[in-house]
């Protein structure tokens, strides 16, 4: 079998059926699934079927080690000392704390430490409940609200889940977990890793035609975080690279996209809490005539990285046709991919029915895009912040109330003006599809780098489509 070795299969079996505290997919469930597959319990049974059960549906998978394992009923909360971002004065500096780099913080607002993917984590699974958010914390979202979904992750990657991604915590997670079960998934319900994985990315930065439908396969590479503004659940937020796949006839179609920008969580004063305190002090000093300033307004302008990654990252996925080509037919791959300079793609065979896609991002040679010219400076109403709870754990409410309390009593007009921030709109010319005629190649002839269209006029590091099948 070409997609998983016997050694890896044994390793996965041991990891997910024997180790204490990890209960994603037990031996009884494996046996029941084999029976349900019509294989019975007679040996030797199909290693291919068992491989699919353990590693997920074959049409789209990732080649990566499982995530680092964390144990305990409160391991995500423990990493951030049980403290919530902004709500607790001694809480985390960032709202989204990286699991593997929780102690890394930026020295300045344009310092990537603790905010870029440290490390890049790979996950594969099935899409559950994709949607556009109804509201998000405005000062972390200069491109507007998020596109988001949940993922019923493959057993190999269940270590990315937290103890509160399932039946407890944010009510959306139990609902998504139940949806995954209703659709035949096996989201774990006990132990250190439960439920489904959250995925969030600025909606403007995920073109509508590259957003998956419910039930599609998804491969994610990106920043594995604990949401310290909510109930300490885990997410990939935001993905650096995302591929989704669906089957049509005898071919599989993958849509690939990547984040063009990354919004910093750091401010000139460090945390957002410190920035707000500094802004309040500035306004009070201006009102009292203590210092002249360029602005007597409360302002919060997030820093945005146009090179949204640091270092060199190679991410590998396997795309497979829905069926092995019949006799007399040749397995082919068709692709139309557009990239910025500094991004490369290679393909190698994964016969008899697949292709490996290797994507490399290298910040040393990357050509970053400019920020959109279409920028507005809306004012966020302090009173609305003070009355809303939707930003998680009372975060927005606390910010609004803090501004009202800390401002000098004579500053009622300043409060009424709101907090000035930024909002970017991507121009229509930056929306795909881009003029990239598809290329068709026999999979057996692939042996490394492929030619992609380089277009530095579009913002995405990599975007485009790949099909695998026959008779293209």
BELNOR-V168799 format. One record per backbone hydrogen bond with DSSP energy under -1.0 kcal/mol. NH is the residue of the N-H (numbers start at 1). CO is the residue of the C=O. If there is no record, write none. Layout:
# BELNOR-V168799
NH:CO / NH:CO
This chain:
# BELNOR-V168799
9:5 / 10:6 / 11:7 / 12:8 / 13:9 / 14:10 / 15:11 / 16:12 / 18:14 / 19:14 / 22:19 / 30:26 / 31:27 / 32:28 / 33:29 / 34:30 / 35:31 / 36:32 / 37:33 / 38:35 / 39:34 / 50:46 / 51:47 / 52:48 / 53:49 / 54:50 / 55:51 / 56:52 / 61:318 / 63:316 / 78:74 / 79:75 / 81:78 / 82:77 / 83:80 / 85:228 / 87:85 / 88:84 / 91:88 / 97:226 / 99:224 / 104:101 / 111:108 / 115:112 / 116:112 / 121:222 / 123:220 / 125:218 / 126:152 / 127:216 / 128:150 / 131:148 / 133:146 / 140:137 / 141:138 / 144:141 / 147:201 / 148:131 / 149:199 / 150:128 / 151:197 / 152:126 / 153:151 / 154:124 / 157:154 / 158:155 / 160:157 / 161:158 / 165:162 / 173:170 / 175:171 / 176:172 / 177:173 / 178:174 / 179:175 / 180:176 / 181:177 / 182:178 / 183:179 / 184:181 / 185:180 / 192:21 / 194:162 / 195:188 / 196:165 / 197:151 / 198:234 / 199:149 / 200:236 / 201:147 / 203:145 / 205:202 / 206:203 / 210:207 / 211:208 / 215:127 / 216:213 / 217:245 / 218:125 / 219:243 / 220:123 / 221:241 / 222:121 / 223:238 / 225:235 / 226:97 / 227:233 / 228:95 / 228:226 / 232:227 / 235:225 / 236:198 / 237:223 / 240:221 / 241:221 / 242:257 / 243:219 / 244:255 / 245:217 / 246:253 / 248:251 / 251:248 / 252:468 / 253:246 / 254:466 / 255:244 / 256:464 / 257:242 / 259:240 / 262:305 / 264:303 / 267:270 / 270:267 / 275:271 / 276:272 / 277:273 / 278:274 / 279:275 / 280:276 / 281:277 / 282:278 / 283:279 / 284:280 / 285:281 / 286:282 / 287:283 / 288:284 / 289:286 / 290:285 / 300:420 / 305:262 / 313:361 / 315:359 / 317:357 / 318:61 / 319:355 / 320:59 / 321:353 / 329:326 / 332:469 / 333:441 / 334:467 / 335:439 / 336:465 / 338:463 / 339:453 / 340:461 / 343:340 / 344:360 / 346:358 / 347:448 / 348:356 / 350:354 / 354:350 / 355:319 / 356:348 / 357:317 / 358:346 / 359:315 / 360:344 / 361:313 / 362:342 / 363:311 / 367:341 / 375:373 / 376:423 / 380:419 / 385:381 / 386:382 / 387:383 / 388:384 / 392:389 / 395:392 / 398:394 / 399:395 / 400:396 / 401:397 / 402:398 / 403:399 / 404:400 / 405:401 / 406:402 / 407:403 / 411:408 / 415:411 / 416:412 / 417:413 / 418:415 / 419:380 / 420:298 / 421:378 / 423:376 / 424:142 / 425:374 / 430:427 / 431:428 / 436:434 / 439:335 / 441:333 / 443:331 / 445:442 / 446:443 / 448:347 / 450:345 / 453:337 / 455:339 / 458:455 / 463:338 / 464:256 / 465:336 / 466:254 / 467:334 / 468:252 / 469:332
